[in-house]
Amino acid sequence: MALLEDMKRFLESQIDDFLSKNPHLELQVIEQQLAEQETDTIQLIVDLQTQEKKVEQEILSTAQDIKSWFDRVQKATTAGRSDLALAAQERVNALLPQGNQLWGKMKGLKERKAKATELLQTIKSRRIEVKTKSAAAQAARTQAATESTNSSWGSVNNYTQDSNFADPLDAQFRRWEADEELESLKRNLSK
């Protein structure tokens, strides 16, 4: 078990080291994680909305049951049927805590949905920040590569165009070619 933990720590440190040496990749990983969190948060909000609608329906149904049983209490009391009125009142009394419980559940769902919505906005703004940093890092890498390429081509161009530049190999070839020409002239003159 310890071997697996050591291996896990080693791999994590290697990944962390690699990402620290390649910040643009680290930004991509962060952006991907934020995208996953955004998707999960959106799904959570949808689930909470579904639960909220279901609880709303249960609250409405319970409220309708309470009203119906309360009307029966009134009707039985008016008719002098205290036995039915008492039983109907017990039903109302049993439904009221159920309604209160559903109301509390609805309030909790609304609070969770509000927090999830706030979290979603935070994730979106963080994602925009990471995309901006990533774009800036990409632009910096592109600029550095362009400057490196331009300086390399510039030094090659300066090497070939600069008349004051002394190329040792070129000078050696020129001396050798001049010596060859001189030898050729001497041979031609001695004939």
Buried (B, 14 or more C-beta within 10 A) or exposed (E): EEEEEEEEEEEEEEEEEEBEEEBBBBBBEBBEEBEEBBEBBBEBBEBBEEBBEEBEEBBEEBBEBBEEBBEBBEEBBEEEBEEBBEBBBEBBEEBEEBBEEBBEBBEBBEEBBEEBBEBBEEBEEBBEBBEEBBEEBEEEEEEEEEEEEEEEEEEEEEEEEEEEEEEEEEEEEEEEEEEEEEEEEEEEEEE
